[in-house]
Amino acid sequence: LVLICISFCLHCLIYKVHELSFWASFTVPFPERLINIPPPARLVNNFFQKFRGFFRIQNNVVEMGYTTHMFDFASKKPGLSMAAISETFSGCEDFECRGILPGLDDGAGIYVCWVDGLADGTAISEDILRPLTESCRTDAPTEKLLLELLERGGVYSSTVRRRTEPCDVVTDLLAGFCCLISDAAALALSFEVRSKATRSISSPSVEKSIKGGKDAFVETLRVNTSLVRRKLRTPELHLAQTVVGRRSGTSVAVMYLEGIAKDGLPEEVLRRIDGIDIDGLLSAGDLEEYIVDSPRSPFPQLLHTERPDTFAMHLLDGRVGILVDGLPLGFVLPGGLAAFMRVPEDSADHFLVASMLTLLRWAALFLSLCLPAAFVAISMYHQEMLPVKLLLSMTAAKQFVPFGVAAEVIAMLLSFELLQEAGLRLPDPVGQTASIIGALIVGQSAVEAKVVSPIAVIVVALAGICGYVMPSRDLGAALRLCRLIFVLAAVLMGLYGLMAALALLILHLSTLESFGAPYTAPFTDREGPGALTGLIKRPNSSDKFRSPHLAGRNKRRQK
């Protein structure tokens, strides 16, 4: 009873450091702010901590300075030690660690640890372990002084980082660093010895280069940033780096040209990237869906490229680029519809040739989107619009086909999608064979068996070929989805349904924005060069200013 009374009185004394009511101090506060504790109260707290088993006082501590009991005023984080690092990597067979006696002298040693496969074993042996055994480089009375000597050039490494927290050491080890850990000094030094076992730079496989560079991005972030800097050798090319993914820890680099990119745009991009809270950033969709303005829209809002020269061209236009470690792609924003219809070779061709090819792409976009739906609408509701000879030819070919026009076209569109997916998913030789067999043998057999009419096969095949003209695969996928919707609208209402669907599509595109830039620019610009810049290419000598939607303070491209 006496002990209980003493505990009650001491509780009343210690309670003054809490910002709660008297009775609330007996419960678990949330959150309870920890303030400066006077020495008498700290002594009492230490006494009860020492004998908490006798008084049955729970020891529950919340991190970040919050306490859950009146006697848990302070929580001591575990210091940096080899035991803490080994416990973190317990169950990881590729984690390597060994103790070293610096200079081969008796005394306290240090630990050398690394992750096999991420770090280069040869570099560790030659640049770190060998200098550690030389007494002239490790002549220090204490481990702390020894680490200071190693930090100042005792080992052969271009990058060194001083670490005092276990989490920082773990991050460095998983990034390909070799760490020297001293338990006595509670200090670690991280040296960069990344493994060079990466894929070499090769030619682009998707974006074919005729007059441009023959190099393409790889899966290593620092190699990709170096490829961009070789194209733009200027200190105005800024690079900001962050980490995304609670489990993957993927490095993401944001690159832009100071003064050319709009003020505030790089910061906004970094803010959206830092707001991504997922387990791993392993694919392009993990990044794109979280940072675009309209993630529910099927139309792409980020430009993708595997060519460093194309990436550099977009940066010169005032855009911001994103490079992700592990992805051989570069993301560029803001993205607009006109930008998706351009190819890198347009800048290398004569402006008349480039203009003709650009107009051809726009015509292919319109045919790929509207041709099947127009065929269905005219065949079902508006036969009087067809010439007599063409109508008679279509009637003769359709005479013995048991299915309607709508069923034919929809079935052919779905079959075309199946053939395309089969060609993409199978290995290259097998995929090409499957596509040829499906297009020739199955299509010809279906026509001869009177299952589909020849005109339906021609219309669907022509729409599919026009879809392949699209420079962006993501834009082509969005067009295929809209094409099927247009066909369904034409089945219901004929040309009126097609026009209504087209109007809704234009309305949807006009409402989209990509980081403040209109998606339909320059077609909807009231000021500036006008809509023709999205359809044709002007001579280089006349193209003196950047787009007003992209340029920052430096709007002039050339004098």
VEXLUMMAR-144478 format. One line per 4 residues: number of its first residue (from 1); for each residue x, y, z of C-alpha. Coordinates in steps of 0.2 Angstrom, whole numbers. Each point is the difference from the previous one (the first is absolute). Layout:
NUM> X,Y,Z; ...
! end
This chain:
1> 0,0,0; 14,12,4; 9,-4,-17; -17,4,-9
5> -1,17,9; 18,4,-4; -3,-5,-18; -16,11,-1
9> 9,15,7; 15,-2,-12; -13,-1,-14; -7,16,5
13> 17,8,0; 5,-7,-17; -17,4,-7; 4,18,-1
17> 11,-3,-16; -15,-6,-9; -13,10,-9; -15,-10,5
21> -13,0,14; 4,-9,16; -10,-16,-4; 5,0,-18
25> 18,-2,6; -4,-17,6; -6,-6,-17; 9,-1,-17
29> 1,17,-8; -1,3,-18; 10,10,-5; 9,6,16
33> 13,13,-3; 17,-4,9; 7,16,7; 16,3,10
37> 1,-10,16; 7,7,15; 14,-9,9; -10,-6,15
41> -13,-7,-11; 13,-8,-11; 7,-9,15; -16,-6,6
45> -4,-6,-17; 16,-10,-1; -3,-8,17; -17,-6,-6
49> 7,-6,-16; 13,-10,9; -13,-8,11; -14,0,-12
53> -2,-19,2; -4,2,19; -12,14,-3; -8,-8,-15
57> 3,15,-11; -2,-3,-18; 13,6,-12; -8,6,-16
61> 8,13,-10; -6,8,-16; 14,6,-12; 2,18,-6
65> 0,7,18; -17,-6,6; -2,-9,16; -14,-12,6
69> 4,-1,18; 5,13,13; 16,-9,4; 5,-2,-19
73> 7,18,-2; 14,-5,-12; 3,-13,-12; 18,-4,-6
77> 2,-6,-18; 12,-14,-3; 17,7,-5; 10,-5,-15
81> 8,-17,2; 5,-15,-10; -13,-10,10; -14,11,-6
85> 5,-1,-18; 2,-19,1; -17,-1,8; -8,11,-14
89> 7,-12,-13; -4,-16,9; -6,-13,-13; 9,9,-14
93> 13,-13,-6; 8,13,-12; 5,11,14; 19,-1,3
97> 9,6,16; 18,-3,6; 11,8,14; 16,9,-4
101> 15,4,11; 6,16,-8; 19,-1,-4; -1,-18,6
105> 4,7,18; -8,-7,16; -14,11,7; -18,4,-4
109> -5,-4,-18; -13,7,-11; -13,-9,-11; -1,0,-19
113> -18,-5,-7; -8,0,-17; -14,-8,-10; 7,-13,-12
117> -5,4,-18; -4,19,3; 18,3,5; 16,-4,-11
121> 10,-13,9; 16,4,-9; -2,19,4; -3,-5,19
125> 16,-10,0; 12,12,-9; -7,17,5; -6,-3,18
129> 7,-16,8; 18,2,-7; 2,18,7; -7,-5,16
133> 14,-13,3; 14,13,-3; 6,7,17; 5,17,-8
137> -18,3,-4; -8,-6,16; 12,7,13; -13,7,12
141> -2,-2,19; -19,-2,0; -13,-6,-12; -8,17,-1
145> 17,8,-6; 2,-15,-11; -16,3,-9; 4,18,-2
149> 17,-5,-9; -10,-12,-11; -12,13,-4; 13,12,-5
153> 8,-11,-13; 6,-16,9; -10,-11,-13; -2,2,-19
157> -17,6,-3; -8,15,-8; -15,1,11; 0,-2,19
161> -15,4,12; 1,1,19; -15,-9,8; -6,0,18
165> -17,-8,-2; -3,-18,-4; -14,4,-13; 13,10,-10
169> 12,-14,0; -13,-12,-6; -5,12,-14; 18,1,-6
173> 3,-19,0; -15,-3,-11; 6,14,-11; 16,-10,-4
177> 11,8,14; 13,-8,11; -1,6,18; 13,0,14
181> -8,-1,17; 8,4,17; -10,-6,15; 11,10,12
185> -2,17,-10; -18,-4,-5; 5,6,-17; 0,-7,-18
189> 8,5,-16; -8,-4,-17; 10,-2,-15; -7,-2,-18
193> 5,-16,-8; -15,-4,-11; 0,-15,-11; 3,4,-18
197> -10,-16,-6; -14,10,-9; -6,0,-18; 10,9,-12
201> -6,15,-10; -9,-7,-16; -10,7,-15; -18,5,3
205> -12,-15,-4; -17,9,-1; 5,18,-6; 10,-4,-15
209> 13,13,-3; 5,4,-18; 9,17,1; 1,1,19
213> 11,-8,14; 1,-18,1; 1,-1,19; -15,-4,11
217> -4,1,19; 4,-15,11; -6,-6,17; 14,9,10
221> -5,18,5; 17,7,1; 4,-6,-18; -16,8,-6
225> 4,17,8; 17,0,-8; -7,-4,-17; -11,16,2
229> 14,10,6; 10,-5,-15; -13,8,-11; -2,16,11
233> 17,5,6; -6,15,11; -1,3,18; -17,6,-2
237> -6,-18,-1; -5,-3,17; -4,-17,8; -10,-3,16
241> -1,-18,7; -12,-8,12; -5,-18,5; -16,-8,-3
245> -6,-17,7; -1,-6,18; 7,-17,-5; 9,3,-17
249> 9,17,5; 0,5,-19; 10,15,-4; -9,13,-11
253> 9,15,-8; -9,15,-6; 10,10,-14; -4,17,-7
257> 9,15,-7; 0,15,12; -8,15,-8; -8,-10,-15
261> -12,-10,10; -14,9,8; 3,7,18; -8,-12,13
265> -2,-14,-12; 14,-11,6; -5,3,18; -18,-6,-4
269> 7,-15,-8; 11,-4,15; -15,3,11; -11,-12,-9
273> 14,-13,-1; 4,1,19; -19,-2,3; 1,-18,-7
277> -2,-12,14; 1,-18,-7; 10,-15,4; 10,0,-16
281> 3,10,-16; 3,-13,-13; -9,5,-15; -5,15,-10
285> -18,-1,6; 5,1,18; 7,18,-3; -12,7,-14
289> -16,-4,8; 4,9,16; 7,16,-7; -11,4,-15
293> -15,12,2; -13,-11,-7; 5,-18,4; -17,-7,-6
297> 2,6,-17; 5,-13,-13; 11,12,-9; 18,1,5
301> 6,16,8; 19,-4,2; 11,-2,-15; 12,-15,0
305> 16,-2,-9; 15,-12,0; 11,12,-10; 11,13,10
309> 0,12,-15; -19,1,0; 0,2,19; 12,15,-2
313> -11,7,-14; -15,1,12; 11,8,13; 5,13,-12
317> -19,3,-3; -3,4,18; -6,-17,6; 6,-9,16
321> 7,-17,-2; -1,-15,12; 12,-15,1; -3,-15,11
325> 13,-12,6; -4,-17,-8; -11,6,-15; 9,3,-17
329> -12,14,-3; -1,19,2; -16,9,5; -3,17,-7
333> -14,12,6; -11,10,-4; -7,-11,-14; -12,6,-13
337> -9,-8,-15; 11,9,-12; 16,-6,8; -6,-19,-1
341> -2,2,-19; 18,6,-2; 15,-12,-2; 19,4,2
345> 3,-1,-18; -10,15,-4; 14,11,6; 12,-8,-12
349> -11,0,-15; -3,15,-12; -15,10,7; -11,-4,-16
353> 3,-19,2; -3,1,19; -16,10,-3; -6,-13,-12
357> 3,-14,12; -8,9,14; -16,3,-10; 0,-18,-5
361> 1,-6,18; -15,12,4; -10,-8,-14; 5,-17,6
365> -6,4,17; -17,6,-7; -2,-16,-11; 5,-11,14
369> -13,8,12; -15,2,-12; 1,-11,-15; -7,-16,8
373> -14,10,8; -4,10,-16; -1,-17,-9; -12,-7,12
377> -11,16,0; -1,2,-18; -3,-19,-3; -14,-1,13
381> -9,17,-1; 7,11,-15; 1,-12,-15; -5,15,-12
385> 17,8,4; 9,-14,-10; 3,0,-19; -11,-12,-9
389> 14,-11,-6; 8,-1,17; -17,-4,8; -3,-14,-12
393> 17,-7,3; -2,0,18; -17,-7,-1; 6,-15,-11
397> 14,-3,12; -11,0,15; -14,-10,-8; 6,-17,8
401> 7,6,16; -11,-5,15; 5,14,12; -4,18,0
405> 12,15,-4; 1,4,19; 4,-18,5; 13,-1,-14
409> 10,16,4; 0,-3,19; 5,-18,-2; 14,5,-12
413> 6,14,12; 1,-12,14; 9,-13,-10; 12,13,-6
417> 4,4,19; 2,-18,4; 13,-2,-15; 9,16,6
421> 1,-7,18; 6,-17,-6; 14,8,-10; 6,11,14
425> 0,-14,14; 8,-14,-10; 18,0,-4; 5,10,-16
429> 1,-14,-13; -15,-9,7; -10,17,2; 4,5,-18
433> -6,-17,-6; -16,0,10; -4,18,-7; 3,-6,-18
437> -10,-16,2; -15,10,9; 0,14,-13; 2,-11,-16
441> -7,-17,3; -13,3,13; -6,16,-9; 0,-8,-17
445> -9,-15,6; -13,10,9; -4,10,-17; -1,-16,-10
449> -11,-8,13; -12,14,-2; 2,4,19; 5,18,-3
453> -1,11,-15; 16,6,-9; -5,19,2; 0,-3,19
457> 17,-8,1; 7,15,-11; -8,13,11; 6,-8,16
461> 18,-4,-7; 1,18,-6; -5,7,17; 13,-11,8
465> 14,5,-11; -4,18,3; 1,-3,18; 18,-7,-2
469> 5,17,-7; -2,8,17; 17,5,7; -6,-4,18
473> -6,-17,5; -10,7,14; -9,12,-11; -3,-15,-12
477> -8,-10,14; -11,14,5; -6,2,-19; -4,-18,-1
481> -11,1,16; -9,15,-7; -2,-8,-17; -10,-14,8
485> -11,13,9; -3,9,-17; -5,-16,-8; -13,-3,14
489> -6,18,-2; -2,-2,-18; -10,-17,2; -12,9,11
493> -3,17,-9; 9,-1,-16; 10,16,-5; -9,10,13
497> 8,-12,13; 17,2,-8; -1,19,0; -6,0,18
501> 14,-12,5; 13,11,-9; -7,16,8; 2,-8,18
505> 18,-6,-4; 5,18,-5; -9,7,15; 10,-13,11
509> 16,5,-8; -3,18,2; -2,-2,18; 16,-9,3
513> 15,9,7; 18,-6,3; 9,9,13; -9,16,-4
517> 2,-1,-19; -16,-4,-11; 0,-17,-7; -7,7,-17
521> 13,14,-2; 4,8,-12; -17,-4,-8; -9,10,13
525> 12,14,2; -7,18,-2; 17,7,-1; 16,-6,-6
529> 5,-9,-16; -17,-9,-2; -6,-17,-5; 11,-2,-15
533> 15,-3,11; -8,-16,6; -3,-6,-18; 15,6,-10
537> 18,3,4; 7,18,-3; 18,3,-6; 13,0,13
541> 4,18,-4; -18,6,3; -2,-11,16; 8,13,12
545> -11,-1,16; -6,-14,11; -18,-5,3; -8,12,12
549> -7,-14,10; 17,-8,3; 13,14,1; 6,9,16
553> 10,16,1; 10,-4,-15; -13,-1,-14; 12,2,-15
557> 7,-15,-8; 12,9,-12; 5,18,-5
! end
